[in-house]
Amino acid sequence: MLFTVDPSRSEAVYAQVMHEIRQRIARGLLNAGDRLPTVRDLAQTLVVNPNTVGKAYQLLESEGVISTRRGVGTFVADVSPKLSLSARRERVNELLDRLLTEAYHMGFNQDSLMDTIEKRMKSFQTSGSRRRGQ
């Protein structure tokens, strides 16, 4: 399982680790019950401080994305939304507002943005992603 981070990016390394794990789950590359590398092993692979990976794992666990079983390991948690449908929609709308604002300032028009979104959605679906209900 190859993880990568780029220390030169403005995003913190622990956030990059979190994003990569979330993305792999969304793409179906990691499934519920799959074992993640230990904090120490992933830190060595990424050449980062183990506290950085530990922080990412701790935050992902607090969000219910992963679970740690003492003495056994860290695993992808069963994905079952903890938020109500209306709360999830509100969160997605906030994310979409940010996306639309950024796209506007980058000069995307509606058609080119929709084309880009559709292509990205297809790339997730073809990666083995499971479709979840609304």
Protein Blocks (a to p, Z undefined) as FASTA:
>chain_A
ZZdddfkbmbdfklmmmmmmmmmmmnopacghiacddfklmmmmnopafklmmmmmmmmm
mnomaccdehkbccddddddfbdfklmmmmmmmmmmmmmmmmmmnopafklmmmmmmmmm
mmmmmnopacddZZ
